[in-house]
């Protein structure tokens, strides 16, 4: 078989992703005694920092997984569902013919993070803090900006400045598009993860989630999100 790149082989384990920092985080998890599912989540969390234009805790995550010896394949659907209030009539009343591409009118009920955590609960072997260690490091200390990230930020910079100032604070440090190889940090994401880890290790019952004043996310949707985060926080109590 002809290939344009060398064939990679190994006897201990192998991790592949779209970013070398995520791949190294996954491999490090294997070297620390974690299993393939621990490695997958560790890599996936790093991708949320290293490739923020492609990954995020509020995105979608369809998972197909297989545990060696089980003889079965398993699917975890982490695709976000539409909010209860996101109806055609609601958008028509607002004078819209299309769902906007950004903002609260375009949002879904987050599914990706819960799917990662569900896989880790059912198949992983490491604690939440261990699996998040690499991602927390890069969120706090920064990842090098690549050309595709820079191009995406440059494309939406005015939208961030005018409509999403909290995003501008993260992705436009000093109100400027970051330079290639400049370290880009996401301390807000790091603090969010820190809170989840801390509440997951504490006595459950105090997890709160606010969706703001979304015009399409109903109280029922908010309860679904709150229950999802509560579930995430308590499932690692026994780890």
SEMI-859760 format. One line per 10 residues: number of its first residue (from 1); their letters; for each residue x, y, z of C-alpha. Coordinates in nm, 2 decimals. Layout:
NUM	a	X:Y:Z ~ ...
This chain:
1	xxxxxxxxxx	0.00:0.00:0.00 ~ 0.14:0.34:-0.10 ~ 0.13:0.61:0.17 ~ 0.27:0.96:0.17 ~ 0.36:0.95:0.54 ~ 0.54:0.69:0.74 ~ 0.34:0.42:0.90 ~ 0.33:0.44:1.28 ~ 0.34:0.13:1.49 ~ 0.37:0.07:1.87
11	xxxxxxxxxx	0.33:-0.19:2.14 ~ 0.22:0.03:2.43 ~ -0.04:0.26:2.29 ~ -0.11:0.53:2.04 ~ -0.30:0.86:2.04 ~ -0.40:1.07:1.74 ~ -0.57:1.40:1.72 ~ -0.57:1.73:1.52 ~ -0.32:1.90:1.76 ~ 0.01:1.78:1.89
21	xxxxxxxxxx	-0.06:1.91:2.24 ~ -0.38:1.71:2.26 ~ -0.21:1.40:2.14 ~ 0.07:1.44:2.39 ~ -0.18:1.49:2.67 ~ -0.36:1.17:2.57 ~ -0.03:0.98:2.55 ~ 0.07:1.11:2.89 ~ -0.25:0.98:3.04 ~ -0.17:0.63:2.90
31	xxxxxxxxxx	0.18:0.65:3.05 ~ 0.03:0.74:3.39 ~ -0.17:0.42:3.38 ~ -0.50:0.55:3.24 ~ -0.69:0.37:2.98 ~ -0.80:0.47:2.63 ~ -1.11:0.65:2.75 ~ -0.91:0.86:3.00 ~ -0.67:0.95:2.72 ~ -0.95:1.04:2.49
41	xxxxxxxxxx	-1.11:1.28:2.74 ~ -0.77:1.43:2.83 ~ -0.70:1.50:2.46 ~ -1.05:1.63:2.40 ~ -1.03:1.88:2.69 ~ -0.69:2.01:2.56 ~ -0.85:2.06:2.21 ~ -1.10:2.30:2.37 ~ -0.80:2.52:2.46 ~ -0.57:2.45:2.16
51	xxxxxxxxxx	-0.83:2.47:1.89 ~ -1.11:2.69:2.03 ~ -1.24:2.77:1.68 ~ -1.33:2.40:1.64 ~ -1.40:2.27:1.99 ~ -1.58:2.39:2.30 ~ -1.77:2.26:2.60 ~ -2.10:2.38:2.45 ~ -2.05:2.20:2.12 ~ -2.16:1.86:1.98
61	xxxxxxxxxx	-2.00:1.53:2.04 ~ -2.11:1.21:1.88 ~ -1.90:0.93:2.03 ~ -1.85:0.57:1.89 ~ -1.65:0.36:2.14 ~ -1.55:0.00:2.20 ~ -1.41:-0.17:2.51 ~ -1.18:-0.45:2.43 ~ -1.33:-0.79:2.49 ~ -1.69:-0.65:2.52
71	xxxxxxxxxx	-1.78:-0.77:2.17 ~ -2.01:-0.46:2.13 ~ -1.99:-0.11:2.00 ~ -2.14:0.18:2.20 ~ -2.27:0.52:2.08 ~ -2.30:0.82:2.31 ~ -2.49:1.11:2.15 ~ -2.36:1.44:2.28 ~ -2.54:1.65:2.01 ~ -2.71:1.95:2.15
81	xxxxxxxxxx	-3.09:1.96:2.11 ~ -3.29:2.27:2.03 ~ -3.43:2.47:2.32 ~ -3.80:2.44:2.40 ~ -3.87:2.79:2.29 ~ -3.69:2.77:1.96 ~ -3.99:2.73:1.74 ~ -4.06:2.86:1.39 ~ -4.34:3.09:1.52 ~ -4.10:3.24:1.78
91	xxxxxxxxxx	-3.85:3.34:1.51 ~ -4.12:3.46:1.28 ~ -4.26:3.69:1.55 ~ -3.91:3.84:1.57 ~ -3.92:3.91:1.20 ~ -3.66:3.64:1.12 ~ -3.67:3.40:0.83 ~ -3.35:3.22:0.93 ~ -3.20:3.12:1.27 ~ -2.91:3.36:1.34
101	xxxxxxxxxx	-2.56:3.21:1.32 ~ -2.45:3.33:1.66 ~ -2.60:3.44:1.99 ~ -2.86:3.31:2.23 ~ -3.12:3.27:1.95 ~ -2.89:3.02:1.78 ~ -2.78:2.82:2.09 ~ -2.86:2.46:2.17 ~ -2.87:2.28:2.50 ~ -2.50:2.18:2.55
111	xxxxxxxxxx	-2.43:1.82:2.50 ~ -2.06:1.78:2.44 ~ -1.93:1.81:2.80 ~ -2.19:1.58:2.94 ~ -2.10:1.32:2.68 ~ -1.73:1.33:2.77 ~ -1.81:1.30:3.13 ~ -2.06:1.01:3.07 ~ -1.79:0.82:2.89 ~ -1.54:0.89:3.16
121	xxxxxxxxxx	-1.78:0.78:3.43 ~ -1.87:0.45:3.26 ~ -1.54:0.36:3.11 ~ -1.26:0.57:3.25 ~ -1.03:0.48:3.54 ~ -0.88:0.82:3.65 ~ -1.02:1.10:3.85 ~ -1.16:1.42:3.70 ~ -0.87:1.62:3.83 ~ -0.61:1.38:3.68
131	xxxxxxxxxx	-0.78:1.38:3.34 ~ -0.81:1.76:3.33 ~ -0.45:1.83:3.44 ~ -0.30:1.90:3.10 ~ -0.60:2.10:2.98 ~ -0.60:2.31:3.30 ~ -0.23:2.38:3.25 ~ -0.27:2.51:2.89 ~ -0.58:2.71:2.98 ~ -0.39:2.89:3.25
141	xxxxxxxxxx	-0.05:2.92:3.09 ~ -0.15:2.94:2.72 ~ -0.12:2.76:2.39 ~ 0.07:2.89:2.09 ~ -0.15:3.06:1.83 ~ -0.15:2.89:1.49 ~ -0.24:3.05:1.16 ~ -0.59:2.90:1.14 ~ -0.67:3.02:1.49 ~ -0.54:3.36:1.41
151	xxxxxxxxxx	-0.73:3.38:1.09 ~ -1.06:3.28:1.26 ~ -1.01:3.54:1.54 ~ -0.93:3.81:1.28 ~ -1.24:3.73:1.09 ~ -1.47:3.77:1.40 ~ -1.28:4.04:1.58 ~ -1.53:4.31:1.52 ~ -1.82:4.09:1.63 ~ -1.63:4.01:1.95
161	xxxxxxxxxx	-1.57:4.38:2.02 ~ -1.92:4.50:1.94 ~ -2.14:4.21:2.05 ~ -1.93:3.97:2.27 ~ -1.69:4.18:2.49 ~ -1.63:3.88:2.72 ~ -1.50:3.68:2.43 ~ -1.29:3.98:2.32 ~ -1.12:3.98:2.66 ~ -1.01:3.62:2.60
171	xxxxxxxxxx	-0.93:3.61:2.23 ~ -0.82:3.97:2.17 ~ -0.56:4.03:2.44 ~ -0.48:4.39:2.46 ~ -0.77:4.44:2.21 ~ -0.55:4.30:1.93 ~ -0.56:3.99:1.72 ~ -0.29:3.76:1.87 ~ 0.03:3.70:1.68 ~ 0.14:3.37:1.54
181	xxxxxxxxxx	0.30:3.16:1.83 ~ 0.18:3.41:2.09 ~ 0.06:3.22:2.40 ~ -0.32:3.25:2.43 ~ -0.47:3.18:2.77 ~ -0.83:3.10:2.87 ~ -0.85:3.16:3.24 ~ -1.23:3.17:3.25 ~ -1.25:2.82:3.11 ~ -0.98:2.71:3.36
191	xxxxxxxxxx	-1.19:2.85:3.65 ~ -1.50:2.68:3.51 ~ -1.33:2.35:3.51 ~ -1.18:2.41:3.85 ~ -1.53:2.48:3.99 ~ -1.67:2.16:3.84 ~ -1.37:1.95:3.98 ~ -1.41:2.11:4.32 ~ -1.78:2.05:4.34 ~ -1.74:1.70:4.21
201	xxxxxxxxxx	-1.51:1.63:4.50 ~ -1.74:1.80:4.76 ~ -2.07:1.71:4.90 ~ -2.33:1.74:4.62 ~ -2.62:1.97:4.63 ~ -2.48:2.32:4.56 ~ -2.43:2.31:4.18 ~ -2.59:2.61:4.01 ~ -2.61:2.71:3.65 ~ -2.74:3.04:3.50
211	xxxxxxxxxx	-2.85:3.06:3.14 ~ -2.91:3.44:3.16 ~ -3.21:3.60:2.99 ~ -3.22:3.38:2.68 ~ -3.52:3.44:2.46 ~ -3.55:3.07:2.36 ~ -3.41:2.87:2.66 ~ -3.70:2.80:2.88 ~ -3.71:2.72:3.25 ~ -3.74:2.35:3.16
221	xxxxxxxxxx	-3.43:2.38:2.95 ~ -3.25:2.55:3.23 ~ -3.34:2.27:3.47 ~ -3.21:2.02:3.21 ~ -2.88:2.20:3.20 ~ -2.86:2.23:3.58 ~ -2.94:1.86:3.62 ~ -2.67:1.78:3.36 ~ -2.41:1.98:3.55 ~ -2.52:1.84:3.88
231	xxxxxxxxx	-2.48:1.49:3.73 ~ -2.13:1.58:3.61 ~ -2.03:1.71:3.95 ~ -2.14:1.41:4.15 ~ -2.04:1.13:3.92 ~ -1.68:1.15:4.03 ~ -1.74:1.15:4.40 ~ -1.63:0.79:4.42 ~ -1.32:0.83:4.21
